Amino acid sequence: MPLSLSKASQFVKIVSLLKPLLSWYQPSYVCGPPTSLPLKFHDFLRLALDLNDKEIKQAWSDLGNDAWAQEMPAVEELSARTKYMAVFLQHGLSRDIGVFSLEPLSRTCIDSACAQQLCADPSQLRDKELVEPLTVKITVYTKEFGSVPRFSTSRYCRHCHTRYHPNYYVHSDATLQTYYRDNLRYLQISGHCYVDINLCELFSIMMVTSCVPPPHQITL
């Protein structure tokens, strides 16, 4: 029996939010969704939507491609995360599924020397996939939701022995962290705490606008 329109819409929205995490369950060169849902995502969706195993499998078969192809504008994505926040907190945290999850910016090693020859065509190279994920629980301070429990995952290149974190990468023998130049959304302020840059910008604006010219300052 097909899902109701309401359930189908919810399924598509939640899968769209899960897409960045689900993408790591297949090689970077595969563009479509996984053939089947990994168990923890299957269970999460089953509980989140109050459906049975068969209904989730059928929904993935029928709607998975549509959900995967959907690109939500930033405003719509924020609205969806707000709407399903409680669902992620209730059913996701125990499965290492957060309403936001911090991952390396690239799914492959950025060092071109690590690229591998294709067996079918040795003249072609493919970037080295990152493996060996290490996931830790973190707290992220956000402008929209306050403090939110999430997860941060780092991944490893077995060729150059570099571990990639959400904000930086570090060689196994190095003592320095190399930060990415672009696309930093969260600042790591301690081992398990991050701050959304939107919140940092808000603090900066508040500090600037709260400055009072010297004649009007009050000495406490």
ZAFISE-932661 format. One line per field, with one value per residue (C-alpha): residue in one letter; chain; z, x, y. Coordinates in Angstrom, 2 decimals, always signed. Layout:
aa: A/...
ch: A/...
Z: Z/...
X: X/...
Y: Y/...
***
This chain:
aa: M/P/L/S/L/S/K/A/S/Q/F/V/K/I/V/S/L/L/K/P/L/L/S/W/Y/Q/P/S/Y/V/C/G/P/P/T/S/L/P/L/K/F/H/D/F/L/R/L/A/L/D/L/N/D/K/E/I/K/Q/A/W/S/D/L/G/N/D/A/W/A/Q/E/M/P/A/V/E/E/L/S/A/R/T/K/Y/M/A/V/F/L/Q/H/G/L/S/R/D/I/G/V/F/S/L/E/P/L/S/R/T/C/I/D/S/A/C/A/Q/Q/L/C/A/D/P/S/Q/L/R/D/K/E/L/V/E/P/L/T/V/K/I/T/V/Y/T/K/E/F/G/S/V/P/R/F/S/T/S/R/Y/C/R/H/C/H/T/R/Y/H/P/N/Y/Y/V/H/S/D/A/T/L/Q/T/Y/Y/R/D/N/L/R/Y/L/Q/I/S/G/H/C/Y/V/D/I/N/L/C/E/L/F/S/I/M/M/V/T/S/C/V/P/P/P/H/Q/I/T/L
ch: A/A/A/A/A/A/A/A/A/A/A/A/A/A/A/A/A/A/A/A/A/A/A/A/A/A/A/A/A/A/A/A/A/A/A/A/A/A/A/A/A/A/A/A/A/A/A/A/A/A/A/A/A/A/A/A/A/A/A/A/A/A/A/A/A/A/A/A/A/A/A/A/A/A/A/A/A/A/A/A/A/A/A/A/A/A/A/A/A/A/A/A/A/A/A/A/A/A/A/A/A/A/A/A/A/A/A/A/A/A/A/A/A/A/A/A/A/A/A/A/A/A/A/A/A/A/A/A/A/A/A/A/A/A/A/A/A/A/A/A/A/A/A/A/A/A/A/A/A/A/A/A/A/A/A/A/A/A/A/A/A/A/A/A/A/A/A/A/A/A/A/A/A/A/A/A/A/A/A/A/A/A/A/A/A/A/A/A/A/A/A/A/A/A/A/A/A/A/A/A/A/A/A/A/A/A/A/A/A/A/A/A/A/A/A/A/A/A/A/A
Z: +0.00/-1.03/+1.58/+2.14/+0.56/+3.98/+4.85/+1.40/+1.74/+5.18/+3.87/+1.03/+3.34/+5.94/+3.34/+1.80/+5.20/+5.53/+2.06/+3.15/+5.62/+3.27/+0.56/+2.59/+2.27/-1.37/-3.51/-4.29/-8.04/-7.59/-8.00/-7.15/-3.83/-2.28/-3.55/-0.05/+3.17/+5.75/+8.78/+11.18/+8.67/+7.94/+11.66/+12.10/+9.30/+10.52/+13.97/+12.76/+10.41/+12.44/+9.55/+9.39/+7.73/+4.54/+4.13/+4.56/+2.00/-0.45/+0.17/-0.52/-3.72/-4.88/-3.60/-2.96/-6.31/-6.05/-2.51/-3.60/-6.50/-4.40/-3.66/-0.90/-0.80/+2.41/+3.85/+3.13/+4.58/+7.79/+8.02/+7.59/+10.20/+12.62/+11.95/+12.44/+15.20/+17.87/+15.65/+15.20/+18.91/+19.89/+17.33/+15.76/+18.55/+19.69/+16.09/+15.56/+13.34/+14.13/+12.77/+11.55/+11.17/+10.57/+7.95/+5.95/+3.07/+0.54/+0.23/-1.37/-0.57/-1.95/-2.64/-6.35/-5.63/-3.93/-7.03/-8.32/-11.83/-13.04/-13.79/-16.88/-18.19/-16.61/-18.35/-16.12/-12.45/-9.64/-6.38/-3.28/-1.16/+2.52/+4.93/+8.60/+9.99/+13.60/+15.03/+18.27/+19.99/+19.98/+20.94/+18.37/+19.39/+16.72/+16.06/+15.24/+17.77/+20.61/+21.70/+19.80/+20.25/+17.02/+15.64/+14.10/+11.86/+10.59/+7.80/+6.70/+3.53/+3.72/+1.03/+2.50/+6.08/+6.37/+8.56/+7.40/+9.97/+9.30/+9.61/+8.91/+8.00/+9.60/+8.53/+10.95/+11.47/+11.46/+14.43/+12.67/+11.52/+8.04/+7.85/+4.72/+2.95/+2.14/+3.24/+6.98/+8.62/+12.15/+14.32/+16.69/+20.05/+22.01/+21.50/+21.45/+20.99/+17.81/+17.10/+13.96/+12.10/+11.82/+15.61/+15.60/+13.11/+15.31/+18.30/+16.21/+15.09/+18.66/+19.89/+17.16/+17.57/+21.35/+21.20/+22.48/+21.67/+24.56/+25.66/+26.27/+27.98/+31.58/+33.94/+36.30
X: +0.00/+1.51/+2.17/-0.28/+0.64/+1.56/+3.85/+5.44/+6.18/+7.73/+9.81/+11.22/+12.03/+13.82/+15.78/+16.88/+18.25/+19.98/+21.55/+24.96/+25.34/+24.00/+26.43/+29.32/+27.93/+28.94/+31.93/+32.23/+31.86/+28.36/+25.78/+22.54/+21.22/+22.33/+20.45/+19.15/+19.12/+21.82/+20.19/+20.48/+18.86/+16.14/+15.36/+15.51/+13.01/+10.76/+10.52/+10.43/+7.51/+5.81/+5.99/+6.85/+9.88/+8.05/+6.67/+10.11/+11.67/+8.87/+9.13/+12.86/+12.27/+9.52/+10.73/+14.46/+15.54/+13.15/+14.29/+17.93/+17.40/+15.65/+17.75/+16.25/+16.98/+18.68/+15.47/+13.49/+16.26/+16.31/+12.54/+12.77/+15.51/+13.43/+10.34/+12.11/+14.51/+12.61/+12.54/+16.32/+16.89/+14.52/+15.43/+18.70/+21.20/+21.24/+22.11/+24.81/+22.43/+22.29/+20.10/+23.44/+26.57/+30.02/+32.07/+35.25/+34.64/+35.91/+35.04/+38.42/+42.02/+42.93/+46.52/+46.68/+49.64/+47.21/+45.05/+44.82/+44.86/+41.65/+41.94/+39.76/+41.77/+45.22/+45.47/+42.67/+43.06/+40.52/+40.95/+41.64/+38.54/+38.63/+37.96/+38.17/+35.58/+35.92/+32.78/+32.53/+29.64/+29.89/+27.86/+27.28/+26.14/+23.85/+22.00/+18.73/+18.56/+20.92/+23.13/+22.46/+24.01/+25.55/+28.30/+31.67/+33.37/+36.94/+38.17/+41.52/+43.59/+45.55/+48.00/+49.39/+48.28/+46.31/+43.23/+40.59/+38.41/+35.45/+37.63/+41.15/+43.40/+46.57/+49.20/+49.78/+53.38/+52.63/+52.33/+50.36/+46.76/+46.08/+42.75/+40.62/+40.58/+36.89/+33.45/+34.07/+30.66/+31.60/+34.50/+35.92/+36.51/+37.43/+37.68/+33.94/+32.45/+31.77/+30.18/+28.19/+29.82/+26.38/+26.34/+29.89/+28.81/+25.84/+28.15/+30.45/+27.57/+26.28/+29.74/+30.12/+26.65/+26.97/+30.02/+29.21/+31.24/+33.51/+31.41/+28.46/+30.29/+29.44/+32.15/+30.93
Y: +0.00/+3.36/+6.03/+8.84/+12.18/+13.55/+10.62/+10.67/+14.38/+13.84/+10.94/+13.04/+15.96/+13.85/+11.87/+15.18/+16.19/+12.81/+12.92/+14.32/+11.45/+8.78/+9.91/+8.52/+4.99/+4.75/+5.82/+9.52/+8.89/+7.43/+10.18/+8.38/+7.08/+3.78/+0.74/+0.08/+2.06/+1.31/-0.30/+2.63/+4.99/+2.45/+2.19/+5.96/+6.59/+3.79/+5.35/+8.94/+8.29/+5.54/+3.06/-0.64/-2.23/-3.11/+0.42/+1.99/-0.37/+0.37/+4.11/+4.01/+2.06/+4.44/+7.80/+7.44/+8.86/+11.81/+12.58/+12.35/+14.73/+17.34/+20.42/+22.53/+26.28/+27.41/+28.88/+25.71/+23.54/+25.59/+25.25/+21.47/+21.13/+23.19/+21.08/+17.74/+18.77/+16.81/+13.70/+13.77/+14.32/+11.51/+8.84/+9.98/+10.58/+6.95/+6.00/+8.66/+10.62/+14.33/+17.07/+18.41/+16.31/+17.71/+15.86/+16.56/+18.96/+16.41/+12.74/+12.04/+12.95/+16.38/+15.29/+14.41/+12.10/+9.72/+9.25/+5.67/+4.26/+2.69/-1.02/-0.66/+2.30/+2.87/+6.25/+7.53/+8.40/+8.39/+10.29/+8.21/+7.64/+8.61/+5.73/+4.72/+7.15/+8.27/+9.86/+11.83/+13.58/+17.35/+20.41/+23.14/+26.61/+28.04/+31.25/+29.50/+26.64/+27.52/+24.62/+21.41/+17.93/+16.70/+14.50/+15.24/+12.68/+12.55/+10.26/+8.92/+8.58/+5.34/+6.43/+9.67/+8.95/+12.18/+12.43/+14.88/+16.66/+18.98/+22.12/+20.91/+17.99/+16.68/+14.15/+11.30/+12.49/+16.21/+18.51/+21.25/+21.37/+22.74/+24.55/+24.64/+27.98/+28.10/+26.94/+27.01/+27.12/+26.09/+27.20/+24.61/+26.31/+23.18/+19.44/+18.84/+22.33/+24.29/+27.68/+28.45/+31.35/+33.00/+33.21/+34.61/+37.27/+38.14/+38.57/+40.78/+42.99/+43.29/+44.29/+46.92/+48.41/+48.47/+50.72/+54.20/+57.33/+58.41/+61.43/+59.11/+56.27/+55.54/+54.45/+51.79
***
